[in-house]
Amino acid sequence: MAATVWKGFISFGLVSFPVRLFSAARAEAVHFHMLHKKDLSRVKEVWYCAEENKAIDRSDIVKGYETSKGEYVVVEDDELKAVAPPTATTMDILQFVGQDEVDPIFFESSYYVAAEENTAKTYVLFMAALTDTKQDAIAKIAMHNREHIVLIRPSNGGLVLHTLYTRNAGALNRWLRIRPTNAVTVLDTHDGIGVEDVDRDSRHPDDEPLLPRAAIDALIDTIDTRSRGESREASGAAASNVDVSQINCTFYDALGRRDNEYLIARAIQCFVPGIPQLYYVGLLAGTNDMALLRRTRVGRDINRRYYTAADVDDALTRPVVRSLLALLRLRNTHPAFAGTFRTLATEPDRLAMTWTHGDHVARLDVDLTAMTVSITGSGTGGTAMTWHN
């Protein structure tokens, strides 16, 4: 029997019934046992303390959260249970949506939803209601050490649950904790968008990647959708690319030509420690040059538009470009950016960063759900400064 990955209640209104979740799909692979070459006996994993230079028992191991390099706070299992959100045991229905409203491109992982025997009738009634009204349910659940937004839908006589990719800043916040402080920061280059850079590092295979492989694949598909299929035509081996792992597309088109999301990405780039570098097409919020791509059949040429002086003058009149130039002037001239950088604790869908230098302050706040950004702080002479998209 498949292992239960979550057990709890589905709750909506005054109705609540217990369910279990089982993985609906998993990668199949051939597994090998590790053997001693000399006598082919099984070898076992040994927990080793580097400080004492000896093996230790599993019972001597505790969980620790790293607060700074080499400094840890021990966390007990009871403490983790005490701070677990209500969604660890109860899946609250947030709303109902039409069956075709959520694109499958946002599906992350899939699970079968099974009813407990004594509440099968409630389960069947809930499934029938979704089927008859042609609706799916959006809910929130905590499992695998984080909260997820999920979609529940009827399928083949039962219920299936899909975790959804959401606008969560967790991966970005993690990168801000481990990033180099003296780097050039880029979002786009003449060679494309380095989506694969967030995958597992082959030099450190035991380190956790910034994004799981499924999330990277979904991101590539999202860029393809937002660019109307143009990135797919320019990327990979089919378009004479030197690096097939790069996504060839202008950054502006990768975001679906959405001015507010483009400015949010650039604001984050400007606040991250290092030297922000903008590719010339990105500076002018340029679009894909499909004519050049089809003429040369070189994937990178989609993002190598030839600008005339008149093209540049036209681009400089666009609100998105003018806002971007104002943002860059702020980054290059405000005294706070010569000081100390900090990230602030926020909700999972938000991001907050500050720079302080003496009395000078610059703060960035991003709301990924509302897709808004604001910059506040001290202006020249200590006056208030605000900027928002």
WOLIN-V250483 format. One record per backbone hydrogen bond with DSSP energy under -1.0 kcal/mol. NH is the residue of the N-H (numbers start at 1). CO is the residue of the C=O. If there is no record, write none. Layout:
((NH | CO) (NH | CO))
This chain:
((5 | 21) (8 | 19) (9 | 89) (10 | 17) (11 | 91) (12 | 15) (15 | 12) (17 | 10) (19 | 8) (20 | 114) (21 | 6) (22 | 112) (24 | 110) (36 | 41) (40 | 36) (43 | 34) (49 | 54) (53 | 49) (54 | 49) (56 | 47) (60 | 57) (61 | 58) (65 | 73) (67 | 71) (68 | 71) (71 | 68) (73 | 65) (75 | 63) (80 | 76) (81 | 77) (82 | 78) (83 | 79) (88 | 85) (89 | 86) (90 | 86) (91 | 9) (93 | 11) (94 | 138) (95 | 138) (97 | 136) (99 | 134) (101 | 98) (106 | 103) (107 | 104) (108 | 163) (111 | 161) (112 | 22) (113 | 159) (114 | 20) (116 | 18) (119 | 116) (120 | 117) (123 | 119) (124 | 120) (125 | 121) (126 | 122) (127 | 123) (128 | 124) (129 | 125) (130 | 126) (131 | 127) (132 | 128) (133 | 129) (135 | 130) (136 | 97) (137 | 152) (138 | 95) (139 | 150) (140 | 92) (141 | 148) (142 | 87) (143 | 146) (146 | 143) (148 | 141) (150 | 139) (151 | 162) (152 | 137) (153 | 160) (155 | 158) (158 | 155) (160 | 153) (161 | 111) (162 | 151) (163 | 109) (164 | 149) (165 | 106) (168 | 166) (169 | 348) (173 | 169) (174 | 170) (175 | 171) (176 | 172) (177 | 173) (178 | 174) (179 | 175) (185 | 275) (192 | 189) (193 | 247) (195 | 193) (197 | 194) (198 | 195) (199 | 196) (204 | 201) (207 | 204) (211 | 198) (216 | 212) (217 | 213) (218 | 214) (219 | 215) (220 | 216) (221 | 217) (222 | 218) (223 | 219) (224 | 220) (225 | 221) (226 | 222) (227 | 223) (228 | 225) (229 | 224) (230 | 227) (233 | 229) (234 | 230) (235 | 231) (239 | 236) (240 | 237) (246 | 243) (247 | 193) (254 | 250) (255 | 251) (256 | 253) (257 | 252) (262 | 258) (263 | 259) (264 | 260) (265 | 261) (266 | 262) (267 | 263) (268 | 264) (269 | 265) (270 | 266) (271 | 267) (272 | 268) (275 | 183) (277 | 185) (283 | 279) (284 | 280) (285 | 282) (286 | 281) (289 | 302) (290 | 288) (293 | 289) (294 | 290) (295 | 291) (296 | 292) (297 | 293) (299 | 239) (301 | 298) (302 | 299) (303 | 300) (304 | 301) (312 | 308) (313 | 309) (314 | 310) (315 | 311) (316 | 312) (317 | 314) (318 | 315) (322 | 318) (323 | 319) (324 | 320) (325 | 321) (326 | 322) (327 | 323) (328 | 324) (329 | 325) (330 | 326) (331 | 327) (332 | 328) (333 | 329) (334 | 330) (337 | 334) (338 | 335) (339 | 336) (340 | 356) (342 | 354) (344 | 352) (350 | 347) (351 | 366) (353 | 364) (354 | 342) (355 | 362) (356 | 340) (357 | 360) (360 | 357) (362 | 355) (363 | 376) (364 | 353) (365 | 374) (366 | 351) (367 | 372) (368 | 349) (371 | 367) (372 | 367) (374 | 365) (375 | 387) (376 | 363) (377 | 385) (378 | 361) (379 | 383) (382 | 379) (385 | 377) (387 | 375) (389 | 373))
